[in-house]
Every structure is written in structure tokens, then in C-alpha cells.
Amino acid sequence: MLRDYGRGKVIVLLGPRQVGKTTLIRRLSQNADLSRTLFLNCDDYEDVALIHRKSSTELRHLLEGYNFIYIDEAQRVDDIGLTIKKIADLKMNNQVVVTGSSSLELANGIHEPATGRTIEYRLYPFSLAELANHTDKREQTRLIPHRLVYGTYPDIVTNPSHAKRTLIALTNDYLFKDILSYRGIKKPGILQKLVRVLALQLGSEVSYNELSNLIGVDKETVENYIDLLEKSFVVFRLSSFSRNLRNEIRKGKKVYFYDNGVRNAVISAFAPIELRSDIGALWENLMVAERVKRNMYNDCFAQQFFWRTHDQSEIDLIEEEDGVIRAFEFKWNAHARVHQPKRFIEAYRPAQFAVITPETFWDFVS
């Protein structure tokens, strides 16, 4: 982020609640002159009132004299995109950083009015690579069973003895907070039921028609609610990869959770890995989420897919970047036999086909 300071752009930092966005911006500003730094917390009504629907003149009066302006949890401000556009257009000699725990209003309210005026970053729960940099790979490999069950939220990592209680509180108090305040949510019970069903189908292809039948709402509502869950950094989707082969599934979706601990908290499943029947799905979810973090933090813009045919040939993850295709399979059992799908290999000639196991994963996530 620091490399983008002073470019005349508003920096937008998005990510789930409780992952350390506020801590990060305070660290970045720790050497700044606090008398010339303005922090606004938009969970506080008084701070919201300072910028909510203010004119450009009013905003200039508020912000002039400050070198740094931090607007935290900005999705709480109606028409935040228009406010950011006004601030950017003032062209004042300062740096504005905006954080949001949801891209609901930010996605709809920043990207349109403030087009070309923002630089976007995302912050996720700790990545395995970050944790290894703090300790070492050997220690983090030892902790993989804990990460599979409890995830990598900062409070989980620093206070592992309270992991279960922390995750239950997180999912009850914060997980749906921004979604449920969104005006399009009319049936919060349906939303929570949907998240539970998605958690139980982890690692499997999902059908919107099947989900609509399971939870008793129409297909469009299911798709809209999954979209909201994705914009609030609870889940993310992969589409099916299809180009040449007649037997390929063309419209499939798989849904993953950004954090294993959140997924397990949703269904109250905290049994140790040796007692679990879903260990393969947990490993796959962890690795795909880690790859998303790895790509984002390293400015890798590869598109991600899964691949499957109607006769059940499949590959867990496909990446395509600049015309280069890479394929990955995830196996918790390092000794499991893996057969490369011959038709995929012949049709697409991937530059890489790798099996990612607990013995081989570091290059994949680093």
C-alpha cells in the first residue's frame, strides 16, 4: 500500500471484519504526525455524520490541514462512493485510505462514482505464507491440523486455546452484520440456512436449482444471496472451465469459504481431523483459499476455475494467465494415486499439473 501513497488516488482496503484492517492502517501511520492525521470510525454515528452527504466545500473544510485521512468501515456511510469522489476531486495534498468489511455498498457505491480515483487492496485472514514468515515452515506445517479446523483469523492464531469460542462469536456477531443491514435482505433465516447448506456441500459442485429446493426459495434468491455472501467475504465461487471438449460441464459452480474456521463454525463441526469424514474437502478449501490470497498479494491476475466432465473426470483447480494453463489436484493423503485426465491433458496441454499434498504445498501457497 505504501508504494501507492502520494499518487493522488484514494486507497480502498477491503476484507472481512476482524482480520486486522484497522490495525494495519494504524501501523502504516505510526510514524505520521498524529496532529495531522484524521481517523474516522464509521461504526460511530458521530463520525459518519461528519462526512455523510456533505458538500465538497464542507469536506474540504473538514479535511484540510491533515496529511492522512483514514475512514474505517466506510460501508456504513450511505452514498460513500459519491463522498469519495468528492474527496478525490478536491485534489488536496493528502492521502485518503478507506477500509470496508464488506464490498456491498462499496462495490455498488465506489466503483461507479469514483471510477479511476481509487486503488483497491484486499486483506484476508492470515495466509500460511505470512505465518511461516513469522515463525517458520516447519512450525506451520505442524499446525496444519489446527488450521484445517479453526482457520487463520488473527484472534484464532494468537489465542488458539479460545478458538472455538472466538469463532462462534465471530459467526454470530459479525459474519452477517453487513449483509443483514443491506436493504435487499428480507429473509435472514433463509440466508443463514443457505450458508449452512453451502458449508455441508464444501468441495462439491453446487446447483442453484437444488439449493432453492433445499431451502425453499426461488433460484434467483439463492443466486442473489450467494452474491451478497461473496461481496461480504464469507465465500467465493469458481466457475467451470470449458473450451473444446463436448463432454465438459459448462455452467457449474463450486463455492469455497475464505476461512476454514468460519465454515466449521457455521455447522458447529470442530472435531479433530482424525475423526472427520470431510478432511479431503477441508484440505481442498484451505488450499484454494490460500492460493487466492497468494495470487492477490503477489499481483498475480490468473483466472481460476475447476474442470469436470459429465462422466466425472475432474481437476480441482485450473488457473489461466496470459494464455498459460496450470492444473492442480488436492489430496490430503500424500500417497493417494492420482490419474491425470487424458482428455484434458491432450486438449489443453497445461504448463503444469501438480498434486498438492501436506508434503508438497509450500511452493503452491508461497
C-alpha positions as CSV (number, residue, x, y, z in Angstrom):
1,M,0.0,0.0,0.0
2,L,2.8,2.5,0.9
3,R,4.0,2.4,-2.7
4,D,0.7,3.9,-3.8
5,Y,0.8,6.8,-1.3
6,G,1.1,10.2,-2.9
7,R,-0.4,9.1,-6.3
8,G,-3.5,11.3,-6.0
9,K,-5.7,8.2,-5.5
10,V,-7.9,7.1,-2.7
11,I,-6.7,3.7,-1.4
12,V,-9.5,1.3,-0.6
13,L,-8.8,-1.7,1.7
14,L,-11.5,-4.3,1.7
15,G,-11.8,-7.5,3.7
16,P,-13.8,-9.4,6.3
17,R,-14.3,-8.0,9.8
18,Q,-11.8,-8.9,12.4
19,V,-8.9,-9.6,10.0
20,G,-6.9,-6.5,11.1
21,K,-7.7,-3.7,8.6
22,T,-7.7,-1.1,11.4
23,T,-4.6,-2.5,12.9
24,L,-2.8,-2.4,9.5
25,I,-3.7,1.3,8.8
26,R,-2.6,2.3,12.3
27,R,0.7,0.5,11.8
28,L,1.1,2.3,8.4
29,S,0.5,5.6,10.1
30,Q,2.6,5.0,13.3
31,N,5.4,7.4,12.1
32,A,3.0,10.1,11.0
33,D,2.3,13.3,12.9
34,L,-0.9,12.4,14.7
35,S,-1.9,16.1,14.9
36,R,-2.1,16.0,11.1
37,T,-3.8,12.6,10.9
38,L,-7.6,12.2,10.9
39,F,-9.2,8.8,11.9
40,L,-12.9,8.4,11.3
41,N,-14.7,5.2,12.5
42,C,-17.9,4.8,10.6
43,D,-19.3,2.3,13.2
44,D,-19.6,5.6,15.2
45,Y,-22.6,7.7,14.3
46,E,-20.9,10.9,15.1
47,D,-18.0,10.2,12.7
48,V,-20.4,9.2,10.0
49,A,-22.3,12.5,10.4
50,L,-19.0,14.3,9.7
51,I,-18.9,13.1,6.1
52,H,-22.4,11.8,5.2
53,R,-23.8,13.7,2.2
54,K,-21.5,16.7,2.8
55,S,-20.8,19.2,0.0
56,S,-17.3,19.5,-1.5
57,T,-16.8,22.8,0.5
58,E,-17.8,21.1,3.7
59,L,-15.4,18.2,3.1
60,R,-12.5,20.5,2.2
61,H,-13.1,22.4,5.5
62,L,-13.1,19.1,7.4
63,L,-10.0,17.6,5.8
64,E,-7.7,20.5,5.1
65,G,-4.6,20.6,7.3
66,Y,-4.4,16.8,7.5
67,N,-1.7,14.8,5.7
68,F,-3.5,11.4,6.2
69,I,-7.2,10.7,6.4
70,Y,-8.4,7.2,7.4
71,I,-12.1,6.3,7.0
72,D,-12.7,2.9,8.7
73,E,-15.8,0.7,8.0
74,A,-16.8,3.0,5.2
75,Q,-19.6,0.8,4.0
76,R,-21.7,2.2,6.9
77,V,-21.9,5.6,5.1
78,D,-24.8,5.9,2.5
79,D,-23.5,7.1,-0.9
80,I,-19.9,6.5,0.2
81,G,-18.8,6.3,-3.4
82,L,-20.1,9.8,-4.1
83,T,-18.3,11.1,-1.0
84,I,-15.1,9.5,-2.0
85,K,-15.4,11.0,-5.5
86,K,-15.8,14.5,-4.0
87,I,-12.8,14.0,-1.7
88,A,-10.7,12.8,-4.6
89,D,-11.8,15.6,-6.9
90,L,-10.7,18.2,-4.2
91,K,-7.1,17.2,-5.2
92,M,-5.8,18.1,-1.7
93,N,-2.3,17.3,-0.8
94,N,-3.1,14.4,1.5
95,Q,-3.6,10.6,1.4
96,V,-7.0,9.1,2.0
97,V,-7.4,5.5,3.0
98,V,-10.8,3.9,3.2
99,T,-11.5,0.5,4.7
100,G,-14.6,-1.7,4.5
101,S,-15.6,-5.1,5.9
102,S,-18.0,-5.6,3.0
103,S,-18.0,-4.6,-0.6
104,L,-21.8,-4.4,-0.7
105,E,-22.2,-0.7,-0.7
106,L,-18.5,-0.2,-1.6
107,A,-18.8,-2.2,-4.8
108,N,-22.0,-0.5,-5.8
109,G,-21.1,2.9,-4.5
110,I,-17.4,3.4,-5.1
111,H,-16.7,1.7,-8.4
112,E,-19.2,3.8,-10.3
113,P,-19.0,7.4,-8.9
114,A,-15.3,7.1,-8.1
115,T,-14.1,5.3,-11.2
116,G,-10.4,5.9,-11.8
117,R,-10.0,7.6,-8.5
118,T,-9.3,4.6,-6.3
119,I,-6.7,1.8,-5.8
120,E,-8.2,-1.3,-4.3
121,Y,-6.4,-3.8,-1.9
122,R,-7.8,-6.8,-0.1
123,L,-6.9,-8.2,3.3
124,Y,-7.8,-11.7,4.3
125,P,-7.3,-13.9,7.4
126,F,-3.6,-14.7,7.8
127,S,-2.1,-16.7,5.0
128,L,0.1,-19.7,5.7
129,A,3.0,-17.9,4.0
130,E,2.6,-14.9,6.3
131,L,2.6,-17.2,9.4
132,A,5.6,-19.0,8.1
133,N,7.5,-15.7,7.7
134,H,6.7,-15.0,11.4
135,T,7.7,-18.4,12.6
136,D,8.9,-21.0,10.0
137,K,7.5,-23.5,7.6
138,R,8.2,-26.4,9.9
139,E,6.1,-24.9,12.7
140,Q,3.3,-24.0,10.4
141,T,3.3,-27.5,8.9
142,R,2.9,-28.9,12.4
143,L,-0.1,-26.6,12.9
144,I,-1.9,-27.6,9.7
145,P,-4.4,-29.9,11.5
146,H,-5.4,-26.9,13.7
147,R,-5.7,-24.6,10.7
148,L,-7.9,-27.1,8.9
149,V,-10.4,-27.0,11.7
150,Y,-10.1,-23.5,13.2
151,G,-8.7,-21.4,10.3
152,T,-6.4,-18.4,10.4
153,Y,-8.3,-15.4,11.7
154,P,-5.8,-13.3,13.8
155,D,-7.5,-13.8,17.1
156,I,-7.5,-17.6,16.4
157,V,-3.8,-17.6,15.7
158,T,-2.8,-15.5,18.7
159,N,-5.3,-17.2,21.1
160,P,-5.7,-20.8,20.0
161,S,-7.0,-22.0,23.3
162,H,-10.1,-19.9,22.8
163,A,-10.5,-20.8,19.1
164,K,-14.0,-22.4,19.3
165,R,-15.5,-19.7,21.4
166,T,-14.0,-16.9,19.3
167,L,-15.3,-18.5,16.0
168,I,-18.8,-18.9,17.4
169,A,-18.8,-15.3,18.5
170,L,-17.4,-14.2,15.1
171,T,-20.1,-16.1,13.1
172,N,-22.9,-15.0,15.5
173,D,-21.9,-11.3,15.9
174,Y,-20.0,-10.3,12.8
175,L,-20.4,-12.7,9.9
176,F,-23.8,-11.5,8.7
177,K,-23.7,-8.0,10.2
178,D,-23.1,-6.1,7.0
179,I,-25.3,-8.5,4.9
180,L,-28.3,-8.2,7.2
181,S,-28.1,-4.4,7.2
182,Y,-28.4,-4.5,3.4
183,R,-31.8,-3.4,2.1
184,G,-32.1,-6.4,-0.2
185,I,-32.2,-9.0,2.6
186,K,-35.8,-9.8,3.5
187,K,-35.4,-13.3,5.0
188,P,-32.3,-13.5,7.3
189,G,-33.3,-17.0,8.3
190,I,-33.0,-18.2,4.7
191,L,-29.6,-16.6,4.4
192,Q,-28.3,-18.5,7.4
193,K,-29.8,-21.7,6.2
194,L,-28.1,-21.2,2.8
195,V,-24.7,-20.7,4.4
196,R,-25.2,-23.9,6.4
197,V,-26.1,-25.9,3.2
198,L,-23.1,-24.4,1.4
199,A,-20.8,-25.5,4.3
200,L,-22.2,-29.0,4.1
201,Q,-21.5,-29.1,0.3
202,L,-17.9,-27.9,0.6
203,G,-15.8,-29.1,-2.3
204,S,-18.8,-30.2,-4.3
205,E,-20.3,-28.6,-7.4
206,V,-23.4,-26.7,-6.3
207,S,-26.7,-26.4,-8.2
208,Y,-28.8,-23.3,-7.7
209,N,-31.9,-25.3,-8.5
210,E,-31.0,-27.9,-5.9
211,L,-30.2,-25.2,-3.3
212,S,-33.5,-23.5,-4.0
213,N,-35.4,-26.7,-3.4
214,L,-33.4,-27.4,-0.2
215,I,-34.1,-24.1,1.5
216,G,-37.5,-23.3,0.0
217,V,-36.8,-20.1,-2.1
218,D,-36.5,-19.4,-5.8
219,K,-33.3,-19.9,-7.8
220,E,-32.8,-16.1,-8.2
221,T,-32.9,-15.5,-4.5
222,V,-30.3,-18.2,-4.0
223,E,-28.0,-16.7,-6.6
224,N,-28.5,-13.1,-5.2
225,Y,-27.8,-14.3,-1.6
226,I,-24.6,-16.1,-2.7
227,D,-23.5,-13.0,-4.5
228,L,-24.0,-11.0,-1.2
229,L,-22.1,-13.6,0.7
230,E,-19.3,-13.3,-1.8
231,K,-19.2,-9.5,-1.6
232,S,-19.0,-9.7,2.2
233,F,-16.0,-12.0,2.0
234,V,-17.7,-15.1,3.5
235,V,-17.5,-17.3,0.4
236,F,-16.2,-17.2,-3.2
237,R,-17.1,-19.0,-6.3
238,L,-15.2,-20.9,-9.0
239,S,-16.8,-21.4,-12.4
240,S,-16.3,-24.5,-14.6
241,F,-13.5,-24.4,-17.2
242,S,-14.8,-25.3,-20.7
243,R,-13.4,-24.7,-24.1
244,N,-13.1,-27.6,-26.5
245,L,-14.5,-30.9,-25.2
246,R,-18.1,-31.9,-25.8
247,N,-18.5,-33.7,-22.5
248,E,-17.4,-30.8,-20.3
249,I,-19.7,-29.3,-17.7
250,R,-20.1,-25.7,-18.9
251,K,-22.2,-23.9,-16.3
252,G,-21.2,-25.4,-13.0
253,K,-20.2,-23.6,-9.8
254,K,-18.2,-24.5,-6.7
255,V,-18.4,-22.5,-3.6
256,Y,-15.5,-22.2,-1.1
257,F,-15.2,-20.4,2.2
258,Y,-12.4,-17.8,2.7
259,D,-11.7,-19.4,6.1
260,N,-12.0,-23.0,7.3
261,G,-12.8,-21.9,10.8
262,V,-15.8,-19.9,9.7
263,R,-17.0,-22.8,7.6
264,N,-16.8,-25.2,10.6
265,A,-18.4,-22.7,13.0
266,V,-21.4,-22.4,10.7
267,I,-22.1,-26.2,11.1
268,S,-20.6,-26.5,14.6
269,A,-18.1,-29.0,13.4
270,F,-14.9,-28.8,15.5
271,A,-13.9,-32.4,15.7
272,P,-10.2,-33.2,15.2
273,I,-9.1,-34.2,11.7
274,E,-8.6,-37.8,12.6
275,L,-12.3,-38.1,13.4
276,R,-13.6,-36.3,10.3
277,S,-15.1,-37.6,7.1
278,D,-14.7,-34.2,5.4
279,I,-11.0,-34.0,5.7
280,G,-10.5,-34.0,1.9
281,A,-12.9,-31.1,1.4
282,L,-11.2,-29.2,4.3
283,W,-7.8,-29.6,2.7
284,E,-9.1,-28.5,-0.7
285,N,-10.8,-25.5,0.8
286,L,-7.7,-24.4,2.7
287,M,-5.5,-24.8,-0.4
288,V,-7.8,-23.0,-2.8
289,A,-8.3,-20.1,-0.3
290,E,-4.6,-19.9,0.3
291,R,-4.0,-19.7,-3.5
292,V,-6.5,-16.8,-3.7
293,K,-4.5,-15.0,-1.0
294,R,-1.2,-15.8,-2.7
295,N,-2.3,-14.5,-6.1
296,M,-3.8,-11.3,-4.6
297,Y,-0.8,-10.5,-2.5
298,N,1.6,-11.1,-5.4
299,D,-0.3,-9.2,-8.1
300,C,-1.0,-12.5,-9.9
301,F,-4.1,-12.0,-12.1
302,A,-4.7,-15.6,-13.1
303,Q,-8.3,-16.6,-13.6
304,Q,-9.4,-19.6,-11.5
305,F,-11.7,-22.5,-12.5
306,F,-12.5,-26.1,-11.8
307,W,-12.9,-28.7,-14.5
308,R,-15.3,-31.6,-14.7
309,T,-17.0,-33.8,-17.4
310,H,-20.3,-35.4,-17.3
311,D,-18.6,-38.8,-16.8
312,Q,-16.9,-37.5,-13.6
313,S,-13.4,-36.8,-14.8
314,E,-12.3,-33.8,-12.9
315,I,-9.5,-31.4,-11.8
316,D,-9.9,-29.4,-8.6
317,L,-8.3,-26.1,-9.7
318,I,-7.4,-24.6,-13.1
319,E,-5.5,-21.4,-13.5
320,E,-5.2,-19.5,-16.7
321,E,-2.9,-16.4,-17.0
322,D,-1.7,-14.9,-20.3
323,G,-2.8,-18.0,-22.2
324,V,-0.9,-20.3,-19.9
325,I,-2.9,-23.1,-18.1
326,R,-1.9,-24.7,-14.9
327,A,-3.8,-27.6,-13.2
328,F,-3.8,-28.7,-9.6
329,E,-5.3,-31.6,-7.6
330,F,-5.6,-31.6,-3.8
331,K,-5.0,-34.7,-1.8
332,W,-4.8,-35.0,2.0
333,N,-3.4,-38.4,1.6
334,A,0.1,-37.8,0.2
335,H,0.2,-41.4,-1.1
336,A,-3.1,-41.4,-2.9
337,R,-2.9,-42.3,-6.6
338,V,-3.8,-39.6,-9.0
339,H,-4.6,-40.1,-12.7
340,Q,-4.2,-37.1,-14.9
341,P,-7.3,-36.8,-17.1
342,K,-6.0,-37.8,-20.5
343,R,-8.6,-35.8,-22.5
344,F,-7.8,-32.6,-20.6
345,I,-4.0,-33.0,-21.0
346,E,-4.3,-33.7,-24.7
347,A,-6.8,-30.8,-25.3
348,Y,-5.2,-28.1,-23.2
349,R,-1.6,-29.1,-22.7
350,P,-1.2,-27.4,-19.3
351,A,2.2,-26.0,-18.4
352,Q,1.9,-27.7,-15.1
353,F,-0.1,-30.5,-13.5
354,A,0.7,-30.8,-9.8
355,V,-0.8,-32.8,-6.9
356,I,-0.8,-30.6,-3.7
357,T,-0.5,-32.6,-0.5
358,P,0.6,-31.8,3.1
359,E,4.1,-32.8,1.9
360,T,4.2,-30.5,-1.2
361,F,2.0,-27.5,-0.5
362,W,4.6,-24.7,0.3
363,D,5.6,-23.8,-3.2
364,F,1.9,-23.7,-4.1
365,V,0.9,-21.1,-1.4
366,S,4.1,-19.1,-1.2
